[in-house]
Amino acid sequence: MLRHVRRGPAPGSGRDAGWYPVLAARSSRGAMIRAMDRDAPLREQIARLLAWEDAHAGFDAAVGGIDPKHRGAVPQGMPHSPWQLLEHLRLAQRDILEFCTAPKYREMKWPEDYWPKSAAPESDAAWDRSVAAFHADLEALAAMARDPSVELFGRVPNGTGQTYLREFLVVADHNAYHIGQLVLVRRALGIWGRG
């Protein structure tokens, strides 16, 4: 359970050291259940953040309606096609999901394992599979964020100190960044119809 304690000089000493959260062990099962219940709104907010659209275009808007002839097009002055960005989003997100869940995680090589080999998908079906896999992995991450048995500040067993919360935030941040790039690529190709 998270509680706040004052660090530093005693209250009223004139010097405010501030409040800092610390983990407090609870011995009763009831207290742990109440703590989980209090975490539910935070967990739901994290799950929503993973597919956030409140401040920018969402994934579906960014990948939806791209004509197959544009999926492999790289606009002048830009490094990536829509396909490359879609696959990078999928591959990076999948890597983080596996990092958090796989008993025998295999670290991928940067950058070759995180980007597709070609600018265009091999088929329309490859595009559709990538979109579907992105959604499935994102939903799995959201389910993890909502799951009270996943300790948000717990260390990922495959990591070197990374917490589950950190990994959820990295996914949200990384996805937002590259979804923004995808919108920019679509604008440069003249295929972004949103205001």
C-alpha positions in Angstrom: 0.0 0.0 0.0 1.3 3.4 -0.8 1.3 6.0 2.0 3.0 9.3 2.4 5.5 10.2 5.0 7.4 13.3 5.7 11.1 13.2 5.1 13.6 15.5 6.8 13.0 18.0 9.6 10.0 17.5 11.9 6.8 19.2 11.0 6.7 22.8 12.3 10.5 23.2 12.2 10.2 25.9 9.6 11.9 23.8 6.9 9.6 21.8 4.7 11.3 18.7 3.3 8.1 17.7 1.4 6.1 14.5 1.3 7.4 11.4 -0.3 5.5 8.2 -1.1 6.8 5.0 0.5 5.6 1.5 0.3 4.1 0.3 3.6 3.7 -3.4 4.3 0.2 -4.5 5.3 -0.4 -7.8 7.1 -4.1 -8.1 6.7 -5.7 -9.4 3.5 -8.5 -6.9 3.8 -6.1 -4.0 3.8 -4.5 -5.3 0.6 -7.9 -5.7 -1.1 -8.8 -2.1 -0.1 -5.5 -0.9 -1.6 -6.2 -2.8 -4.8 -9.6 -1.2 -5.0 -8.0 2.2 -4.6 -5.5 1.4 -7.4 -8.3 0.6 -9.8 -8.9 4.2 -11.0 -5.1 4.6 -11.5 -4.9 1.3 -13.4 -7.8 2.2 -15.6 -6.2 5.5 -16.4 -3.0 3.8 -17.4 -4.9 1.3 -19.6 -6.7 4.2 -21.3 -3.4 6.1 -21.7 -2.1 3.2 -23.8 -4.7 4.0 -26.5 -4.9 7.7 -25.7 -6.7 10.0 -28.2 -7.5 12.9 -26.0 -4.5 15.1 -27.2 -3.7 13.7 -30.6 -4.9 11.4 -33.3 -5.3 7.7 -32.3 -3.8 4.7 -33.9 -6.9 3.7 -35.9 -7.2 7.2 -37.4 -3.5 7.2 -38.4 -3.5 3.8 -40.1 -7.1 3.7 -41.3 -8.0 4.3 -45.0 -4.5 4.4 -46.4 -4.8 3.2 -50.0 -2.4 0.3 -50.6 -0.5 2.3 -53.2 0.5 4.7 -50.5 1.5 2.2 -47.8 5.1 1.9 -49.1 5.5 5.5 -50.2 8.3 7.5 -48.5 7.7 11.2 -48.8 10.5 13.4 -50.0 12.6 14.5 -47.1 11.2 11.9 -44.7 12.8 8.6 -43.6 9.8 6.3 -43.4 6.8 5.0 -45.2 3.4 4.4 -43.5 4.2 0.6 -43.6 7.6 1.1 -41.9 6.0 3.2 -39.1 3.2 0.7 -38.6 5.5 -2.2 -38.4 7.9 -0.4 -36.1 5.0 0.4 -33.8 3.9 -3.2 -33.8 7.4 -4.6 -33.3 8.5 -2.3 -30.5 5.2 -2.7 -28.7 5.4 -6.5 -29.0 9.0 -6.5 -27.7 7.9 -4.6 -24.6 4.9 -7.0 -24.1 7.3 -10.0 -24.3 9.8 -8.3 -22.1 7.1 -8.0 -19.4 5.6 -11.5 -19.9 7.9 -14.0 -21.6 9.6 -16.5 -19.3 12.6 -16.6 -21.7 12.8 -13.2 -23.2 15.2 -12.7 -26.1 16.5 -9.1 -26.4 16.1 -7.8 -30.0 18.9 -6.0 -31.9 18.6 -2.3 -32.5 17.7 -1.1 -35.1 17.4 -4.1 -37.4 14.9 -6.1 -35.4 12.6 -3.1 -34.9 12.1 -2.0 -38.5 10.7 -3.9 -41.5 13.2 -4.8 -44.3 11.2 -3.1 -47.0 9.3 0.2 -47.4 6.1 -1.6 -48.5 4.2 -4.5 -47.1 4.3 -7.7 -49.1 0.5 -7.7 -49.4 -2.7 -6.1 -48.2 -3.0 -9.1 -45.8 0.4 -8.3 -44.3 -0.9 -4.7 -43.5 -4.1 -6.1 -42.0 -2.1 -8.7 -39.9 0.1 -5.9 -38.6 -2.8 -3.7 -37.6 -4.6 -6.7 -35.9 -1.4 -7.7 -34.0 -0.9 -4.2 -32.8 -4.4 -4.1 -31.4 -4.1 -7.5 -29.8 -0.8 -6.6 -28.1 -2.1 -3.2 -27.0 -5.1 -4.9 -25.4 -2.9 -7.4 -23.6 -0.9 -4.5 -22.2 -4.0 -2.7 -21.1 -5.3 -5.9 -19.4 -2.0 -6.2 -17.6 -2.3 -2.6 -16.4 -5.8 -3.3 -15.1 -4.7 -6.6 -13.4 -4.3 -6.0 -9.6 -1.9 -8.9 -9.4 0.6 -7.0 -11.6 2.4 -4.7 -9.1 2.8 -1.4 -10.9 6.1 -0.6 -9.1 7.3 -4.2 -9.2 10.4 -4.9 -11.2 10.0 -6.8 -14.5 11.8 -10.1 -14.0 13.6 -9.9 -17.4 14.8 -6.4 -16.7 17.6 -4.5 -14.9 15.4 -2.5 -12.6 12.5 -1.5 -15.0 9.1 -1.5 -13.4 5.8 -2.5 -15.1 4.6 1.1 -14.7 7.7 2.3 -16.6 7.0 -0.1 -19.4 3.4 0.9 -19.8 4.5 4.6 -19.9 7.2 3.8 -22.5 4.6 2.1 -24.7 2.2 5.1 -24.5 5.0 7.6 -25.2 6.6 5.6 -28.0 3.2 5.0 -29.7 2.2 8.6 -29.4 5.5 9.7 -31.0 5.3 7.4 -34.0 1.6 7.8 -34.5 2.4 11.5 -34.8 5.0 10.7 -37.4 2.5 8.6 -39.3 0.1 11.6 -39.4 3.0 13.8 -40.7 3.9 11.2 -43.4 0.2 11.1 -44.5 0.1 14.9 -44.7 3.3 14.9 -46.8 1.7 12.3 -49.1 -1.5 14.4 -49.3 -3.6 11.6 -47.7 -4.5 13.0 -44.3 -8.1 14.2 -44.4 -8.4 15.5 -40.8 -8.4 19.2 -40.0 
